[in-house]
Amino acid sequence: MVILGALVFQLGVPDFNSPRQHYPLPLLIIGGFLVGFGARMANGCISGHGVCGLANLSLRSLVATGAFMVSGMLTVYIVRHVLELTV
């Protein structure tokens, strides 16, 4: 139902969202693998650690959230400034 709602919205307002395109497929595959690997290694995803874990004052979740944030910042830097894939 959510996908259908998004499709109807996109058909009604086609210029609302312009997704990025032309990223190399191997880079997307590697990125997806790293996200899954990182979530498995941290025993949870960023939303689980960031919302539930930090609300429970978990030191482990604080470290995991910090690691997710730093790796996200490094990824943006590498993609935009080193690989120059800005679109």
C-alpha positions in Angstrom: 0.0 0.0 0.0 2.9 2.4 0.8 4.4 1.7 -2.6 1.1 2.3 -4.4 0.7 5.6 -2.5 4.2 6.7 -3.5 3.5 5.8 -7.1 0.2 7.8 -7.2 2.0 10.8 -5.6 4.8 10.6 -8.2 2.3 10.5 -11.0 0.5 13.4 -9.6 3.6 15.6 -8.9 6.3 14.3 -11.2 8.9 17.0 -10.5 8.7 16.7 -6.7 11.4 14.2 -6.3 14.4 13.9 -8.6 16.4 10.8 -7.5 20.2 10.8 -8.2 21.1 8.8 -11.2 24.2 7.5 -13.0 26.0 6.0 -10.0 28.1 3.0 -11.1 26.3 -0.3 -10.3 29.4 -1.8 -8.6 29.5 1.1 -6.2 25.8 0.6 -5.3 26.3 -3.1 -4.7 29.4 -2.5 -2.6 27.5 0.2 -0.6 24.5 -2.1 0.0 26.8 -4.9 1.2 28.7 -2.5 3.5 25.4 -1.3 5.0 24.2 -4.8 5.7 27.6 -5.9 7.0 27.8 -2.9 9.3 24.3 -3.4 10.7 25.0 -7.0 11.3 28.4 -6.2 12.9 26.8 -3.6 15.2 23.9 -5.9 16.1 21.4 -3.5 14.8 20.7 -0.6 12.5 21.3 3.1 13.1 17.6 3.7 13.9 17.6 0.9 16.4 20.7 2.1 18.2 20.0 5.8 17.7 16.4 5.8 19.0 16.0 2.8 21.3 19.5 2.2 22.4 20.3 5.9 23.2 16.9 6.2 25.0 18.0 3.3 27.2 21.4 5.1 27.8 23.3 2.2 26.3 27.0 2.9 25.9 27.1 0.3 23.1 24.5 2.1 21.2 26.3 5.4 21.7 29.5 3.9 20.2 27.5 2.3 17.3 25.6 5.5 16.5 28.9 7.5 16.5 30.5 4.9 14.2 27.6 5.0 11.8 27.7 8.8 11.7 31.5 9.0 11.1 31.3 6.3 8.4 28.5 8.2 6.7 30.4 11.4 6.7 33.5 9.7 5.3 31.4 8.0 2.6 29.9 11.4 1.5 33.4 12.9 1.4 34.8 10.1 -0.6 31.9 9.9 -3.1 31.7 13.7 -3.6 35.3 14.8 -3.4 37.5 11.8 -4.1 35.4 10.0 -6.7 33.7 13.2 -7.8 30.3 11.5 -8.3 28.1 14.6 -7.6 25.1 14.7 -9.8 
